[in-house]
Amino acid sequence: MKTTISGLNPSTTYSIQVAAVNGELIGPYSAAVDPLTKVAVPVLMSDSTTATSISLSWTSAGSEGVMYEVEWQRDTSVGCTDEDTGSTTITGGSMTSYTITGLEEDSRYAVTVNASNSL
């Protein structure tokens, strides 16, 4: 039998055991397994823009030890070169904003935020 446990916190280890139940009788418990839930996916928002910068914020991906990598690339359909890309790594799960500066005026950029932890 397969079941899903919902409502768990991201980036958290839970100890899980199962036992067979027949009426009021409970069989022996299985050995514990300790799965780690995935890091939550951050939701990215654009707070403000200027001709050459964009201020971003995102929802927290959970617990301590979370690092965020912000990556950006100018739209390749308008002649993007290697100099038109960039990234930065932000350590510490409490910082959930970043301003990208030095962008080309009147250009479209793709921006992603990836969350990870040491596991």
N, CA and C atoms as an extended XYZ file, in Angstrom:
357
Properties=species:S:1:pos:R:3:atomname:S:1:resname:S:1:resid:I:1 pbc="F F F"
N         0.846       -1.171        0.000 N   MET     1
C         0.000        0.000        0.000 CA  MET     1
C         0.897        1.241        0.000 C   MET     1
N         0.522        2.224       -0.768 N   LYS     2
C         1.270        3.473       -0.858 CA  LYS     2
C         0.430        4.597       -0.277 C   LYS     2
N         1.070        5.484        0.473 N   THR     3
C         0.353        6.632        1.027 CA  THR     3
C         1.240        7.861        0.963 C   THR     3
N         0.640        9.013        0.993 N   THR     4
C         1.359       10.282        0.984 CA  THR     4
C         1.048       11.026        2.267 C   THR     4
N         2.086       11.518        2.898 N   ILE     5
C         1.916       12.328        4.109 CA  ILE     5
C         2.066       13.786        3.683 C   ILE     5
N         1.038       14.575        3.897 N   SER     6
C         1.083       15.976        3.471 CA  SER     6
C         1.206       16.892        4.682 C   SER     6
N         1.438       18.170        4.405 N   GLY     7
C         1.515       19.165        5.463 CA  GLY     7
C         2.854       19.188        6.190 C   GLY     7
N         3.895       18.596        5.594 N   LEU     8
C         5.210       18.576        6.227 CA  LEU     8
C         5.976       19.851        5.908 C   LEU     8
N         6.932       20.184        6.747 N   ASN     9
C         7.758       21.372        6.541 CA  ASN     9
C         8.880       21.082        5.556 C   ASN     9
N         9.254       22.061        4.721 N   PRO    10
C        10.364       21.850        3.787 CA  PRO    10
C        11.691       21.720        4.536 C   PRO    10
N        12.637       21.030        3.916 N   SER    11
C        14.003       20.862        4.435 CA  SER    11
C        14.012       20.295        5.853 C   SER    11
N        13.136       19.341        6.135 N   THR    12
C        13.000       18.776        7.474 CA  THR    12
C        13.086       17.254        7.398 C   THR    12
N        13.795       16.659        8.353 N   THR    13
C        13.872       15.208        8.442 CA  THR    13
C        12.804       14.713        9.410 C   THR    13
N        12.059       13.703        8.998 N   TYR    14
C        11.038       13.087        9.828 CA  TYR    14
C        11.400       11.620       10.039 C   TYR    14
N        11.135       11.094       11.223 N   SER    15
C        11.315        9.669       11.503 CA  SER    15
C         9.963        8.995       11.347 C   SER    15
N         9.882        8.004       10.441 N   ILE    16
C         8.604        7.379       10.121 CA  ILE    16
C         8.709        5.871       10.337 C   ILE    16
N         7.711        5.313       11.022 N   GLN    17
C         7.585        3.876       11.208 CA  GLN    17
C         6.159        3.466       10.872 C   GLN    17
N         5.975        2.221       10.459 N   VAL    18
C         4.635        1.718       10.183 CA  VAL    18
C         4.413        0.416       10.950 C   VAL    18
N         3.143        0.112       11.195 N   ALA    19
C         2.763       -1.140       11.847 CA  ALA    19
C         1.424       -1.581       11.275 C   ALA    19
N         1.227       -2.893       11.226 N   ALA    20
C        -0.052       -3.432       10.761 CA  ALA    20
C        -1.063       -3.372       11.905 C   ALA    20
N        -2.321       -3.046       11.576 N   VAL    21
C        -3.386       -2.975       12.576 CA  VAL    21
C        -4.515       -3.893       12.107 C   VAL    21
N        -4.976       -4.746       13.019 N   ASN    22
C        -6.087       -5.643       12.735 CA  ASN    22
C        -7.053       -5.540       13.907 C   ASN    22
N        -8.106       -4.762       13.725 N   GLY    23
C        -9.025       -4.527       14.838 CA  GLY    23
C        -8.312       -3.724       15.911 C   GLY    23
N        -8.209       -4.307       17.110 N   GLU    24
C        -7.509       -3.627       18.201 CA  GLU    24
C        -6.073       -4.103       18.354 C   GLU    24
N        -5.654       -5.062       17.531 N   LEU    25
C        -4.296       -5.595       17.611 CA  LEU    25
C        -3.352       -4.800       16.723 C   LEU    25
N        -2.196       -4.465       17.269 N   ILE    26
C        -1.180       -3.731       16.526 CA  ILE    26
C         0.056       -4.611       16.447 C   ILE    26
N         0.543       -4.833       15.225 N   GLY    27
C         1.735       -5.644       15.013 CA  GLY    27
C         3.000       -4.873       15.351 C   GLY    27
N         4.139       -5.490       15.179 N   PRO    28
C         5.404       -4.812       15.470 CA  PRO    28
C         5.647       -3.671       14.481 C   PRO    28
N         6.329       -2.651       14.962 N   TYR    29
C         6.658       -1.507       14.115 CA  TYR    29
C         7.855       -1.835       13.235 C   TYR    29
N         7.867       -1.274       12.055 N   SER    30
C         9.006       -1.435       11.140 CA  SER    30
C        10.195       -0.642       11.662 C   SER    30
N        11.343       -0.867       11.054 N   ALA    31
C        12.498       -0.028       11.343 CA  ALA    31
C        12.173        1.385       10.866 C   ALA    31
N        12.715        2.368       11.544 N   ALA    32
C        12.443        3.769       11.183 CA  ALA    32
C        13.197        4.148        9.917 C   ALA    32
N        12.572        4.944        9.098 N   VAL    33
C        13.236        5.588        7.967 CA  VAL    33
C        13.220        7.076        8.251 C   VAL    33
N        14.226        7.773        7.788 N   ASP    34
C        14.373        9.196        8.091 CA  ASP    34
C        14.500       10.012        6.816 C   ASP    34
N        13.421       10.114        6.042 N   PRO    35
C        13.501       10.896        4.801 CA  PRO    35
C        13.576       12.391        5.094 C   PRO    35
N        14.238       13.103        4.195 N   LEU    36
C        14.353       14.557        4.273 CA  LEU    36
C        13.439       15.148        3.216 C   LEU    36
N        12.556       16.062        3.616 N   THR    37
C        11.682       16.706        2.639 CA  THR    37
C        12.494       17.663        1.778 C   THR    37
N        11.981       17.944        0.607 N   LYS    38
C        12.670       18.830       -0.339 CA  LYS    38
C        12.639       20.273        0.143 C   LYS    38
N        13.573       21.047       -0.397 N   VAL    39
C        13.589       22.483       -0.156 CA  VAL    39
C        12.390       23.092       -0.875 C   VAL    39
N        11.705       24.022       -0.233 N   ALA    40
C        10.560       24.678       -0.860 CA  ALA    40
C        11.012       25.477       -2.078 C   ALA    40
N        10.155       25.588       -3.056 N   VAL    41
C        10.459       26.350       -4.260 CA  VAL    41
C        10.135       27.821       -4.008 C   VAL    41
N        11.126       28.711       -4.169 N   PRO    42
C        10.832       30.128       -3.938 CA  PRO    42
C         9.951       30.700       -5.049 C   PRO    42
N         9.098       31.637       -4.694 N   VAL    43
C         8.268       32.341       -5.663 CA  VAL    43
C         8.906       33.705       -5.896 C   VAL    43
N         9.262       33.976       -7.134 N   LEU    44
C        10.010       35.179       -7.503 CA  LEU    44
C         9.072       36.312       -7.893 C   LEU    44
N         9.382       37.528       -7.390 N   MET    45
C         8.600       38.721       -7.719 CA  MET    45
C         9.540       39.861       -8.095 C   MET    45
N         9.139       40.683       -9.016 N   SER    46
C         9.882       41.877       -9.381 CA  SER    46
C         9.281       43.050       -8.621 C   SER    46
N        10.096       43.691       -7.766 N   ASP    47
C         9.594       44.788       -6.935 CA  ASP    47
C         9.654       46.131       -7.648 C   ASP    47
N        10.772       46.390       -8.344 N   SER    48
C        10.900       47.654       -9.070 CA  SER    48
C        12.000       47.519      -10.121 C   SER    48
N        11.926       48.391      -11.118 N   THR    49
C        12.938       48.384      -12.172 CA  THR    49
C        13.346       49.814      -12.490 C   THR    49
N        14.574       49.951      -12.991 N   THR    50
C        15.046       51.209      -13.572 CA  THR    50
C        15.529       50.858      -14.976 C   THR    50
N        16.138       51.796      -15.666 N   ALA    51
C        16.631       51.536      -17.022 CA  ALA    51
C        17.715       50.461      -17.029 C   ALA    51
N        18.471       50.307      -15.916 N   THR    52
C        19.590       49.363      -15.905 CA  THR    52
C        19.608       48.431      -14.683 C   THR    52
N        18.493       48.344      -13.936 N   SER    53
C        18.477       47.459      -12.766 CA  SER    53
C        17.073       46.907      -12.530 C   SER    53
N        17.038       45.826      -11.768 N   ILE    54
C        15.767       45.250      -11.358 CA  ILE    54
C        15.914       44.765       -9.918 C   ILE    54
N        14.957       45.128       -9.079 N   SER    55
C        14.942       44.683       -7.683 CA  SER    55
C        13.987       43.506       -7.566 C   SER    55
N        14.494       42.411       -6.990 N   LEU    56
C        13.734       41.178       -6.881 CA  LEU    56
C        13.506       40.815       -5.430 C   LEU    56
N        12.450       40.083       -5.167 N   SER    57
C        12.255       39.459       -3.864 CA  SER    57
C        11.602       38.107       -4.121 C   SER    57
N        11.718       37.209       -3.153 N   TRP    58
C        11.138       35.886       -3.294 CA  TRP    58
C        10.733       35.357       -1.940 C   TRP    58
N         9.855       34.368       -1.966 N   THR    59
C         9.411       33.742       -0.729 CA  THR    59
C        10.534       32.871       -0.184 C   THR    59
N        10.597       32.748        1.112 N   SER    60
C        11.631       31.951        1.765 CA  SER    60
C        11.476       30.478        1.411 C   SER    60
N        12.605       29.804        1.266 N   ALA    61
C        12.598       28.372        0.969 CA  ALA    61
C        12.754       27.541        2.231 C   ALA    61
N        12.559       28.146        3.374 N   GLY    62
C        12.543       27.346        4.592 CA  GLY    62
C        13.655       27.611        5.568 C   GLY    62
N        14.272       26.554        6.002 N   SER    63
C        15.109       26.539        7.192 CA  SER    63
C        16.488       27.151        7.003 C   SER    63
N        17.243       27.088        8.098 N   GLU    64
C        18.621       27.560        8.091 CA  GLU    64
C        19.445       26.758        7.097 C   GLU    64
N        20.522       27.338        6.648 N   GLY    65
C        21.398       26.641        5.721 CA  GLY    65
C        20.973       26.732        4.275 C   GLY    65
N        19.905       27.448        3.993 N   VAL    66
C        19.444       27.589        2.611 CA  VAL    66
C        20.294       28.640        1.913 C   VAL    66
N        20.689       28.342        0.675 N   MET    67
C        21.404       29.300       -0.166 CA  MET    67
C        20.554       29.548       -1.402 C   MET    67
N        20.593       30.758       -1.887 N   TYR    68
C        19.873       31.114       -3.097 CA  TYR    68
C        20.883       31.490       -4.168 C   TYR    68
N        20.648       31.038       -5.388 N   GLU    69
C        21.451       31.481       -6.516 CA  GLU    69
C        20.530       32.246       -7.455 C   GLU    69
N        20.864       33.499       -7.684 N   VAL    70
C        20.108       34.349       -8.600 CA  VAL    70
C        20.884       34.364       -9.913 C   VAL    70
N        20.221       33.988      -11.003 N   GLU    71
C        20.866       33.967      -12.319 CA  GLU    71
C        20.052       34.826      -13.281 C   GLU    71
N        20.756       35.500      -14.185 N   TRP    72
C        20.064       36.291      -15.187 CA  TRP    72
C        20.795       36.189      -16.510 C   TRP    72
N        20.016       36.308      -17.595 N   GLN    73
C        20.567       36.251      -18.941 CA  GLN    73
C        19.700       37.105      -19.851 C   GLN    73
N        20.365       37.910      -20.654 N   ARG    74
C        19.632       38.734      -21.610 CA  ARG    74
C        19.030       37.845      -22.679 C   ARG    74
N        17.875       38.208      -23.169 N   ASP    75
C        17.142       37.448      -24.180 CA  ASP    75
C        18.043       37.156      -25.379 C   ASP    75
N        18.244       35.862      -25.678 N   THR    76
C        19.151       35.467      -26.756 CA  THR    76
C        18.637       35.848      -28.138 C   THR    76
N        17.376       36.151      -28.262 N   SER    77
C        16.851       36.514      -29.579 CA  SER    77
C        17.303       37.909      -30.003 C   SER    77
N        17.915       38.659      -29.095 N   VAL    78
C        18.381       40.006      -29.437 CA  VAL    78
C        19.903       40.089      -29.374 C   VAL    78
N        20.598       38.982      -29.672 N   GLY    79
C        22.052       38.995      -29.782 CA  GLY    79
C        22.792       38.942      -28.467 C   GLY    79
N        22.335       38.144      -27.547 N   CYS    80
C        22.989       38.003      -26.242 CA  CYS    80
C        24.390       37.433      -26.399 C   CYS    80
N        25.333       37.957      -25.644 N   THR    81
C        26.690       37.419      -25.606 CA  THR    81
C        26.985       36.952      -24.185 C   THR    81
N        28.132       36.324      -23.992 N   ASP    82
C        28.506       35.832      -22.662 CA  ASP    82
C        28.528       36.949      -21.627 C   ASP    82
N        28.826       38.169      -22.046 N   GLU    83
C        28.875       39.291      -21.102 CA  GLU    83
C        27.484       39.716      -20.641 C   GLU    83
N        26.448       39.203      -21.294 N   ASP    84
C        25.085       39.588      -20.966 CA  ASP    84
C        24.434       38.632      -19.969 C   ASP    84
N        25.238       37.814      -19.275 N   THR    85
C        24.718       36.879      -18.289 CA  THR    85
C        25.383       37.162      -16.952 C   THR    85
N        24.800       36.664      -15.897 N   GLY    86
C        25.409       36.838      -14.585 CA  GLY    86
C        24.726       35.976      -13.556 C   GLY    86
N        25.376       35.859      -12.408 N   SER    87
C        24.773       35.129      -11.302 CA  SER    87
C        25.420       35.569      -10.005 C   SER    87
N        24.738       35.334       -8.920 N   THR    88
C        25.280       35.584       -7.590 CA  THR    88
C        24.690       34.562       -6.640 C   THR    88
N        25.456       34.189       -5.632 N   THR    89
C        24.977       33.256       -4.619 CA  THR    89
C        24.774       34.011       -3.323 C   THR    89
N        23.620       33.811       -2.720 N   ILE    90
C        23.276       34.477       -1.462 CA  ILE    90
C        23.159       33.399       -0.395 C   ILE    90
N        23.985       33.471        0.618 N   THR    91
C        23.906       32.491        1.695 CA  THR    91
C        23.085       33.057        2.841 C   THR    91
N        22.434       32.183        3.554 N   GLY    92
C        21.586       32.616        4.666 CA  GLY    92
C        20.156       32.707        4.223 C   GLY    92
N        19.330       31.807        4.720 N   GLY    93
C        17.941       31.713        4.284 CA  GLY    93
C        17.073       32.906        4.618 C   GLY    93
N        17.585       33.843        5.437 N   SER    94
C        16.744       34.971        5.819 CA  SER    94
C        16.788       36.097        4.788 C   SER    94
N        17.788       36.120        3.909 N   MET    95
C        17.880       37.167        2.890 CA  MET    95
C        17.103       36.729        1.664 C   MET    95
N        16.016       37.410        1.363 N   THR    96
C        15.140       37.007        0.264 CA  THR    96
C        14.903       38.140       -0.725 C   THR    96
N        15.967       38.897       -0.993 N   SER    97
C        15.859       39.945       -2.005 CA  SER    97
C        17.243       40.228       -2.577 C   SER    97
N        17.249       40.794       -3.778 N   TYR    98
C        18.506       41.134       -4.440 CA  TYR    98
C        18.200       42.132       -5.546 C   TYR    98
N        19.120       43.067       -5.795 N   THR    99
C        18.986       44.009       -6.900 CA  THR    99
C        20.083       43.722       -7.916 C   THR    99
N        19.686       43.427       -9.143 N   ILE   100
C        20.625       43.205      -10.236 CA  ILE   100
C        20.881       44.561      -10.884 C   ILE   100
N        22.131       44.945      -10.988 N   THR   101
C        22.491       46.229      -11.577 CA  THR   101
C        23.363       46.020      -12.816 C   THR   101
N        23.572       47.079      -13.581 N   GLY   102
C        24.440       47.021      -14.761 CA  GLY   102
C        23.806       46.336      -15.956 C   GLY   102
N        22.483       46.299      -16.016 N   LEU   103
C        21.799       45.671      -17.138 CA  LEU   103
C        21.761       46.609      -18.332 C   LEU   103
N        21.600       46.045      -19.528 N   GLU   104
C        21.489       46.843      -20.742 CA  GLU   104
C        20.103       47.492      -20.808 C   GLU   104
N        20.070       48.752      -21.185 N   GLU   105
C        18.791       49.450      -21.334 CA  GLU   105
C        17.952       48.808      -22.431 C   GLU   105
N        16.642       48.896      -22.289 N   ASP   106
C        15.683       48.408      -23.287 CA  ASP   106
C        15.936       46.959      -23.683 C   ASP   106
N        16.277       46.104      -22.728 N   SER   107
C        16.539       44.690      -22.998 CA  SER   107
C        15.653       43.818      -22.125 C   SER   107
N        15.390       42.635      -22.601 N   ARG   108
C        14.602       41.653      -21.865 CA  ARG   108
C        15.556       40.635      -21.250 C   ARG   108
N        15.329       40.301      -19.982 N   TYR   109
C        16.169       39.342      -19.268 CA  TYR   109
C        15.323       38.211      -18.699 C   TYR   109
N        15.901       37.016      -18.676 N   ALA   110
C        15.304       35.877      -17.978 CA  ALA   110
C        16.017       35.782      -16.636 C   ALA   110
N        15.255       35.719      -15.554 N   VAL   111
C        15.823       35.670      -14.201 CA  VAL   111
C        15.273       34.444      -13.489 C   VAL   111
N        16.154       33.709      -12.813 N   THR   112
C        15.724       32.565      -12.004 CA  THR   112
C        16.360       32.659      -10.618 C   THR   112
N        15.668       32.108       -9.637 N   VAL   113
C        16.210       31.966       -8.293 CA  VAL   113
C        16.115       30.488       -7.935 C   VAL   113
N        17.249       29.892       -7.586 N   ASN   114
C        17.297       28.495       -7.183 CA  ASN   114
C        17.644       28.434       -5.709 C   ASN   114
N        16.938       27.597       -4.958 N   ALA   115
C        17.212       27.396       -3.541 CA  ALA   115
C        17.876       26.039       -3.352 C   ALA   115
N        18.866       25.974       -2.472 N   SER   116
C        19.510       24.702       -2.134 CA  SER   116
C        19.996       24.753       -0.689 C   SER   116
N        20.342       23.590       -0.186 N   ASN   117
C        20.963       23.534        1.136 CA  ASN   117
C        22.123       22.558        1.066 C   ASN   117
N        22.822       22.346        2.158 N   SER   118
C        24.023       21.522        2.155 CA  SER   118
C        23.732       20.061        1.855 C   SER   118
N        22.486       19.642        1.955 N   LEU   119
C        22.126       18.257        1.670 CA  LEU   119
C        21.818       18.053        0.220 C   LEU   119
